[in-house]
Amino acid sequence: FSVTGGACALDCDHCQARILDPMTPAFSPEELDEKVRRLVDTQDLDGFLLSGGSNRKNEIRYERFLPTIEGLKRDFPHLRIAIHSALIDRERAQGLADAGFDTAMLDIIGAQETVSEVYHLERPVDDFEQSLTALCETSMEVVPHIVIGLHYGRILGELNALEMIARHSIHALVLVVVMPYYAKPGTFETPSADAVGEIFLQARERIPDRQVLLGCARPAGMHKRVTDAYAVMAGLDGIAFPAEGVVA
C-alpha cells in the first residue's frame, strides 16, 4: 500500500515516482484499515508492505497510520507487516516498532553525488547511516537495500554503503540492480553484469554472517541470467524470481 498514492516530492531521476503506481493507494488510516480487513476476509492475506512517496527531506510521515497498524496487529496477530521507512530518527523508528511493524526497509546510498544528483536531496550521506542506526536500535528486523548502479548506471558509492551496513546488526541485506525504465531516455546506462557480480563478492566478504539476497529488480534477458549465475557463485543466500536454469 502507498499512503501517498503515486505522489512523491523527490521525483528521483531513476523512478520519477512511477514505482509507486502499481501500489494500492491508502490515503487515510480508515482506508488502509478497510482494505486490509477486506483482504484478510476474502484472500487470507498474511502480510503487506506499507510505503509511500517522500517529502523533500526523503521522509514519509506515517504517524497517523500507527494506531491502525496497532489495531490490525491486535486483531490479526499472524499478519507480517513491513514498512519502507525512508530517512528516520530514533523517536519515529521506535514508534514504528511500538505500533507492531515486523520489518523495516530502506535504501542505503553511499555517495553524496548520488544523493544530490539522482535523488535531488539536500541531506548528507551520514543521514542514511543514522537512519539505519535508529532502526537497528528497535526490535524490528531491519533489511537495508542497495541499488547497484543507482548513479546513472555507474558504480559509485556501493562499497561505502556496504561498509555502513556492515557496521550494524541488520537482519538481511537485499541487493538490486538499477532498472531505469521510468528515467528520461539516455540518462542511465545498464551496469555490466561483471560490475554487479563484483559488488556481490564484496557484499559477501563484508557481511559473511547474515543473509545477502538478490532482489527482484534487475535487468532482464541475458543480463539477468549472467547476474543470477554470479549471485550463485558469490555465495548469496537467495534469489528472487531466479532466471531459467539458475536453480539447477
N, C-alpha and C positions, 0 to 999 in steps of 0.2 A: 504494500500500500504506500502511496505517496500522500503526505499531508499537505502538499502544495499543488497537487495535480502535476501539470507539466511546467510549472513556473520555477525559475531559478534565476537569482540575481547575478550570479557569476558569469554564466554563458561561456564556459571554458571552450577553448578552441577545438578540442578533440570531440566534444559532446554536443555543445550548443543546446543544452537542456533536453535533447531528444531522447536520452537514455531513460528519462522519466516517463516517456509517452506510454510504454506498454503497462505501466503500473496501474493498479486500481486506485482511483482518487478517493481520499477520505479527508475532506476539508475540515470536518468538525469531529470532536470526540464522539458525539452521538452517531454520526455516520459510520465511523470506524466500528463502534460497538455493534451497531445493527448489522453491518456487513459480515463481521467475524462470526457473530452468533448464527446468522443465516447459513454460512458456510459450514460451521460445525454441525448444524442440524441436517443439512442437505448433502454434504460431501465429506463428512467425517474429517474435517480439517484438523490437522495435528500440529500446525505451526505456520508462522508467517514472518515476513520481513517488513519492518516499518522504516520508511525512507522519506525523502523529500528534497526539494531544491534548497540551496543555501542562500543566506543573505550575503551582503557584500563582504562580510568577515569570514565566510565559509563556516557559518554556524547554522544549525537548524533548531529552532525553538520548539521543543516537544513538550514543554511543561504542562500545557493544558490537556495533553493526552494521557498524562501519567495516571490520574485516577481511573481512567478507562482501562488501562493496562492492568492495574491492580485488581479491578473487578473481574476482568477476563481470566486472569490467573487464579483468582479465588474460585470462580465458578467452573473453570476448565483447567485443573492443575496439570493435565497432560500436555497442554499447549507449549510448544517451544517457540519463543518469541525472540527474534533478532532485531537489531537496530543498526542503521548507518548513523553513527554518532556525529560525523563531521568533527571539526575542531571544538574542544570542550574543556571546561575547567573542572576542578576537583568536586565542587559542590554539585554541579549539574550531572557529572558522571555518577556520583553517589545516588543522586535522585533517580537515575535510570535503574540502577541496581535495586534500590529500595522498592521501585514500582513493580519489579519482577522480570525485567528483561534477562534472558539467559545468555545472550551472546551480543557483543558489540564489535562492529567492524568499521574500519576507517582506512582510507588510502594514506600511505606514508610517502612523502615526497622528499628527496634528499638534495635537490639543487635549487638554490634561490632563483636562478634564471627561470626554471620551470614554474615555480610558484608565481612569479611576476608576469611572465610572458604567456604561458599556456592557461593558467588559472585566473589571470588578471587580478591577483590578490595581493594586497599590501600587508603581508604579515611575514615574519621571519621563519625560516625552516625550523628553528628551535621550537616554534609553537606546535609543530606536528609531534615532536618527541614529548613535549609537555602534555599534550592530549593523551598520548599513549601511556605516559606515566599515570595520569589521573585515572584512566580506565583500568589499568593493571592493579591499582590500589583497591579496586572493588571486588566483589565476589563473582562478577560476570566472566565468562570465557571471552577472551579478547583475541580477535582474529584480524590482524592488520593485513592489508593488501598492498602489493607493489605493482604498478602498471609499468611493465618493461617497454621502453621506447616512448614514454609519455612526452618527452621533449621533441616533438615533431618527428618521431621515429628514431631519434638518436639515443644512444646510451649516455645518459648524463644524470648522475645523482643516485642511480640504483644501488651502487655499492655503499654509499653513505647511508641510504635508507636501510640497507641490511644491517649496517653497524648499529644504527639506532635501535632497530628491532631486537637485535641480539642481546642488547643490554637489559631487556625486560622479560618478565615471566609471562610470555604470551601462551595461548593455548595452541595456536597453529598459525602458520603464515600461508597466505594464498598469493601465488604469482599469476598474473595475467599479462597478455601482450596487447599493446595498443591496437585498437580497431577503429580507425578514424572514418567510419562510414558516414558520419554526420559532419565531418570537417569540410571547410571550403576546399575545393579541388586544388591540388598542388601544394598544400601547406604541410602535409605529412608524407613521409616515406614509410615503407614497411621495414622494420628492423630485420636483419638477416636471422635465419634460424640459428646460424653459428653463434651470433652475438647473444641470442636468447639462451642458447644452451650453456654459454659461459656463465651467465647470471645464475642458471640452475646450479652449476657446480659451486659457485661462490656462496649461494644460499645454503646448500647442503653442508658446506665446510663451516660456515659461521653459526648455523643452527642445527647441530647434529642430534640434539636430544628431544626435539619437538617436531610435530608434523609439518612438512613443507609440501604444499599441494599446488597442482596446476589447475587454475580455474577455467571456466568455460569460455571466457573471452580470449580469443586468439585467431589469427588469420586462418582461413580455410584452405582446402586443397592440399597440394604437395607440401606447402609450408607447415601445415598442421601435422602431416604425417612425420616430417622430419623433426619438428619441435617435440612431438609426443615421444618419439624414439629417444631424443636427448633427455627428456624427463625421466624415462626409464633408466637410461644409462647413468644419469647423475644420481640416481637413488632417491628420487622424490617418492612421497608416500601415497599419493593418489592423483588421479587424472579425471577431471570432469568431462564427460562425453568423449571418451578416447577415440582416436582415429581408427579406421579399419585396419586390423592386423596388429594393433598395439597390445591388446590383451594377450593374444597368443605369444 
